Amino acid sequence: MSLQNHLVELERRHQTLEKQIETEKVHPGASDLKVAELKRKKLILKDEIERVRDGLKAASVH
């Protein structure tokens, strides 16, 4: 998988987590633990997205 394709997939997963978080927050009786776990996963994805973007920038310079 190319870095660009990997980046697109990561961004798709990040957006899916964002939607899950919003859905969970408006759901009556939402679990704070579940929301926290989803946010943690989203943050991990955000970090990976930044690493891939940095890799793409570095590759385009060479």
BELCORWO-V610664 format. One record per residue. RES is the residue in one letter. SS is DSSP state (alpha for helix, beta for strand, coil for the rest). PSI is psi in degrees with one decimal (NA if undefined). OMEGA is omega in whole degrees, 0 to 359 (999 if undefined). Layout:
# BELCORWO-V610664
res:RES ss:SS psi:PSI omega:OMEGA
res:RES ss:SS psi:PSI omega:OMEGA
This chain:
# BELCORWO-V610664
res:M ss:coil psi:131.8 omega:179
res:S ss:coil psi:161.3 omega:179
res:L ss:alpha psi:-38.3 omega:180
res:Q ss:alpha psi:-44.4 omega:178
res:N ss:alpha psi:-39.3 omega:178
res:H ss:alpha psi:-41.7 omega:179
res:L ss:alpha psi:-44.0 omega:179
res:V ss:alpha psi:-42.9 omega:180
res:E ss:alpha psi:-42.7 omega:178
res:L ss:alpha psi:-42.4 omega:179
res:E ss:alpha psi:-36.2 omega:177
res:R ss:alpha psi:-44.6 omega:179
res:R ss:alpha psi:-37.0 omega:178
res:H ss:alpha psi:-44.4 omega:179
res:Q ss:alpha psi:-38.5 omega:178
res:T ss:alpha psi:-42.8 omega:178
res:L ss:alpha psi:-39.6 omega:178
res:E ss:alpha psi:-43.6 omega:178
res:K ss:alpha psi:-39.8 omega:179
res:Q ss:alpha psi:-40.6 omega:179
res:I ss:alpha psi:-47.2 omega:180
res:E ss:alpha psi:-40.4 omega:178
res:T ss:alpha psi:-44.4 omega:182
res:E ss:alpha psi:-38.3 omega:182
res:K ss:alpha psi:-34.1 omega:182
res:V ss:alpha psi:-9.7 omega:181
res:H ss:coil psi:129.0 omega:177
res:P ss:coil psi:135.0 omega:179
res:G ss:coil psi:27.1 omega:181
res:A ss:coil psi:140.4 omega:180
res:S ss:coil psi:119.8 omega:177
res:D ss:alpha psi:-34.9 omega:179
res:L ss:alpha psi:-40.8 omega:180
res:K ss:alpha psi:-43.6 omega:179
res:V ss:alpha psi:-43.2 omega:179
res:A ss:alpha psi:-41.4 omega:179
res:E ss:alpha psi:-43.0 omega:178
res:L ss:alpha psi:-41.3 omega:179
res:K ss:alpha psi:-38.4 omega:178
res:R ss:alpha psi:-44.8 omega:178
res:K ss:alpha psi:-39.7 omega:180
res:K ss:alpha psi:-41.0 omega:179
res:L ss:alpha psi:-40.2 omega:177
res:I ss:alpha psi:-43.5 omega:178
res:L ss:alpha psi:-41.0 omega:179
res:K ss:alpha psi:-43.2 omega:178
res:D ss:alpha psi:-42.3 omega:180
res:E ss:alpha psi:-38.9 omega:177
res:I ss:alpha psi:-44.5 omega:180
res:E ss:alpha psi:-40.2 omega:178
res:R ss:alpha psi:-42.8 omega:180
res:V ss:alpha psi:-42.6 omega:178
res:R ss:alpha psi:-42.1 omega:177
res:D ss:alpha psi:-38.9 omega:177
res:G ss:alpha psi:-39.3 omega:178
res:L ss:alpha psi:-40.6 omega:178
res:K ss:alpha psi:-44.6 omega:181
res:A ss:alpha psi:-39.0 omega:181
res:A ss:alpha psi:-32.8 omega:181
res:S ss:alpha psi:-20.9 omega:179
res:V ss:alpha psi:-34.8 omega:183
res:H ss:coil psi:NA omega:999
